[in-house]
Amino acid sequence: MNETIKTDVCIVGAGPAGASTSLMLAKLKIPHVIIDKAVFPRDKTCGDGLILYAYKALSILDDQLLKDFLKHPKFLHSKQGRLHINNDLNVLFKESEDRGSLITYAKRIDFDYFLVNRLSKEYATTEFGNEVKKLEEQEDGVLVKLKDGKQILTKVVVGADGIQSVVSRKLAKNTIDRSKTSTFINSYFEGVEGLPANLEAEVRMHYKKIPLFFYIFPLTDNQVNVSLGGNAESIQKHGINLREEVEQIIKTHPKVAHRFTKATQVGNWRGWGIPCHFEKVNVSGNRFLLVGDAAGLANAFYKEGVGTGMMSGILCARKIAECIEQDDFSAEFLASYQTDLQNEFGRFLKFSELAMRFAKYRRSFAGMASIFRKRVERGAPAVIKRKSC
Ligand SMILES: Cc1cc2nc3c(=O)[nH]c(=O)nc-3n(C[C@H](O)[C@H](O)[C@H](O)COP(=O)(O)OP(=O)(O)OC[C@H]3O[C@@H](n4cnc5c(N)ncnc54)[C@H](O)[C@@H]3O)c2cc1C
């Protein structure tokens, strides 16, 4: 018979959302268990660009954490990014003069390890390299069953296990809505020439029956992260092959191809989903809360999922502190977590969804962008500043 470990809180997943939940719980002096099927450092398919909420979350978690992040030798920081709507029209996004960076480029193998390395020795019990296979609701808690036979009985479970979350499927009964999911592929390249000055983030709209987003983000070691993707349902409906498409861009695009002539690909193309399910899925219920991709919190337009995941972890930990104080882990008590997410992300995520709807109409989107370009360029720093402080 396997021994059953008892805890108040069990986090499933130690990506940015799970690690931030753990860091915040430790800050609130709440002991917990955190499980991941991977052993860190582990890689994750991503564009590797950290924006708005990542800065906000890091500064809330610990000022020193933010300082260490800003001087980490493998992370690059830039004060600007450019959205190229077509070959002649682009919108520049800049961080305001008095602030730090607009975007940080950090390979996920390094960034996730950076966070996991900071988990509290006092409050966090780690269980890495062990997968959650089953979750059983019991009267006095949820029984979490691991691959190696270990069992954890917890008063509340945090689902931080990404888009394919077992907690979301089993406890929240959520399913993945492909119409609200993006599919992206990415790969690393070495030796790309003519990158924009100031490590500027390069984002290009690429119209192929549907709008696709093409990113080039600079990294250390003379590498760049190249990614391409768009709405999962539309990609499938129009039979778009993202790999063929991205290779075509790299070979023939008038503003891109000449920069890749001496470049070599490092590793393969890898694909994964980005869930933008905000307000469309259950994020809490009896004895569980979901964070990050498990809660579908990625931004539909910016594709920011790391920062929103981290910020949701902070909100989730605060909610757990209230539960423990009141000794109430019921669905009714946890329901206000949805309101917390709504207050934090609501307007921004809805605006991004709206922007995506306009992006579909190539001519109107370009027309609007050229009319409002100056206003967006002037207004963006204020919005960015509000969200990242
Ligand atoms: C190609 C691509 C480009 C992207 N670009 C960006 C970008 O530039 N910026 C940005 O902010 N976001 C980007 N995203 C989105 C971002 O990667 C995610 O939103 C982010 O990783 C979500 O973090 P998370 O902690 O919720 O989940 P994850 O990072 O997926 O972490 C989940 C963790 O749970 C673990 N796990 C899963 N199942 C189990 C289980 N059963 N038992 C135990 N452990 C389990 C996994 O091993 C993993 O460590 C991109 C996504 C893709 C696919």
Ligand as a Chemical Component Dictionary entry (heavy atoms), coordinates in Angstrom:
data_LIG
# 
_chem_comp.id                   LIG 
_chem_comp.type                 NON-POLYMER 
_chem_comp.pdbx_formal_charge   0 
_chem_comp.three_letter_code    LIG 
# 
loop_
_chem_comp_atom.comp_id 
_chem_comp_atom.atom_id 
_chem_comp_atom.alt_atom_id 
_chem_comp_atom.type_symbol 
_chem_comp_atom.charge 
_chem_comp_atom.model_Cartn_x 
_chem_comp_atom.model_Cartn_y 
_chem_comp_atom.model_Cartn_z 
_chem_comp_atom.pdbx_ordinal 
LIG C1  C1  C 0 4.961  28.539 -30.505 1  
LIG C2  C2  C 0 4.472  29.300 -29.301 2  
LIG C3  C3  C 0 4.930  30.591 -29.095 3  
LIG C4  C4  C 0 4.569  31.292 -27.917 4  
LIG N1  N1  N 0 5.131  32.510 -27.698 5  
LIG C5  C5  C 0 4.899  33.151 -26.538 6  
LIG C6  C6  C 0 5.596  34.355 -26.231 7  
LIG O1  O1  O 0 6.459  34.821 -26.985 8  
LIG N2  N2  N 0 5.309  34.973 -25.053 9  
LIG C7  C7  C 0 4.391  34.468 -24.172 10 
LIG O2  O2  O 0 4.162  35.091 -23.120 11 
LIG N3  N3  N 0 3.736  33.309 -24.437 12 
LIG C8  C8  C 0 3.977  32.629 -25.580 13 
LIG N4  N4  N 0 3.356  31.435 -25.824 14 
LIG C9  C9  C 0 2.422  30.894 -24.815 15 
LIG C10 C10 C 0 3.182  30.306 -23.612 16 
LIG O3  O3  O 0 4.134  29.376 -24.056 17 
LIG C11 C11 C 0 2.200  29.652 -22.629 18 
LIG O4  O4  O 0 1.067  30.471 -22.504 19 
LIG C12 C12 C 0 2.874  29.401 -21.274 20 
LIG O5  O5  O 0 3.843  28.419 -21.364 21 
LIG C13 C13 C 0 1.823  29.014 -20.213 22 
LIG O6  O6  O 0 2.479  28.704 -18.999 23 
LIG P1  P1  P 0 1.857  27.609 -17.995 24 
LIG O7  O7  O 0 2.738  27.597 -16.810 25 
LIG O8  O8  O 0 0.415  27.853 -17.850 26 
LIG O9  O9  O 0 1.963  26.205 -18.779 27 
LIG P2  P2  P 0 3.237  25.415 -19.305 28 
LIG O10 O10 O 0 4.360  26.327 -19.561 29 
LIG O11 O11 O 0 2.741  24.572 -20.425 30 
LIG O12 O12 O 0 3.654  24.489 -18.083 31 
LIG C14 C14 C 0 2.858  23.397 -17.710 32 
LIG C15 C15 C 0 3.714  22.438 -16.902 33 
LIG O13 O13 O 0 2.862  21.384 -16.443 34 
LIG C16 C16 C 0 3.542  20.150 -16.555 35 
LIG N5  N5  N 0 2.531  19.094 -16.674 36 
LIG C17 C17 C 0 1.614  18.940 -17.657 37 
LIG N6  N6  N 0 0.826  17.881 -17.409 38 
LIG C18 C18 C 0 1.250  17.355 -16.234 39 
LIG C19 C19 C 0 0.840  16.243 -15.457 40 
LIG N7  N7  N 0 -0.190 15.448 -15.811 41 
LIG N8  N8  N 0 1.523  15.960 -14.319 42 
LIG C20 C20 C 0 2.558  16.753 -13.929 43 
LIG N9  N9  N 0 2.984  17.808 -14.631 44 
LIG C21 C21 C 0 2.328  18.120 -15.773 45 
LIG C22 C22 C 0 4.424  20.306 -17.792 46 
LIG O14 O14 O 0 5.545  19.429 -17.769 47 
LIG C23 C23 C 0 4.818  21.778 -17.711 48 
LIG O15 O15 O 0 6.063  21.967 -17.057 49 
LIG C24 C24 C 0 3.690  30.700 -26.972 50 
LIG C25 C25 C 0 3.185  29.422 -27.196 51 
LIG C26 C26 C 0 3.572  28.718 -28.342 52 
LIG C27 C27 C 0 3.038  27.336 -28.541 53 
# 
loop_
_chem_comp_bond.comp_id 
_chem_comp_bond.atom_id_1 
_chem_comp_bond.atom_id_2 
_chem_comp_bond.value_order 
_chem_comp_bond.pdbx_ordinal 
LIG C1  C2  SING 1  
LIG C2  C3  SING 2  
LIG C2  C26 DOUB 3  
LIG C3  C4  DOUB 4  
LIG C4  N1  SING 5  
LIG C4  C24 SING 6  
LIG N1  C5  DOUB 7  
LIG C5  C6  SING 8  
LIG C5  C8  SING 9  
LIG C6  O1  DOUB 10 
LIG C6  N2  SING 11 
LIG N2  C7  SING 12 
LIG C7  O2  DOUB 13 
LIG C7  N3  SING 14 
LIG N3  C8  DOUB 15 
LIG C8  N4  SING 16 
LIG N4  C9  SING 17 
LIG N4  C24 SING 18 
LIG C9  C10 SING 19 
LIG C10 O3  SING 20 
LIG C10 C11 SING 21 
LIG C11 O4  SING 22 
LIG C11 C12 SING 23 
LIG C12 O5  SING 24 
LIG C12 C13 SING 25 
LIG C13 O6  SING 26 
LIG O6  P1  SING 27 
LIG P1  O7  DOUB 28 
LIG P1  O8  SING 29 
LIG P1  O9  SING 30 
LIG O9  P2  SING 31 
LIG P2  O10 DOUB 32 
LIG P2  O11 SING 33 
LIG P2  O12 SING 34 
LIG O12 C14 SING 35 
LIG C14 C15 SING 36 
LIG C15 O13 SING 37 
LIG C15 C23 SING 38 
LIG O13 C16 SING 39 
LIG C16 N5  SING 40 
LIG C16 C22 SING 41 
LIG N5  C17 SING 42 
LIG N5  C21 SING 43 
LIG C17 N6  DOUB 44 
LIG N6  C18 SING 45 
LIG C18 C19 SING 46 
LIG C18 C21 DOUB 47 
LIG C19 N7  SING 48 
LIG C19 N8  DOUB 49 
LIG N8  C20 SING 50 
LIG C20 N9  DOUB 51 
LIG N9  C21 SING 52 
LIG C22 O14 SING 53 
LIG C22 C23 SING 54 
LIG C23 O15 SING 55 
LIG C24 C25 DOUB 56 
LIG C25 C26 SING 57 
LIG C26 C27 SING 58 
# 
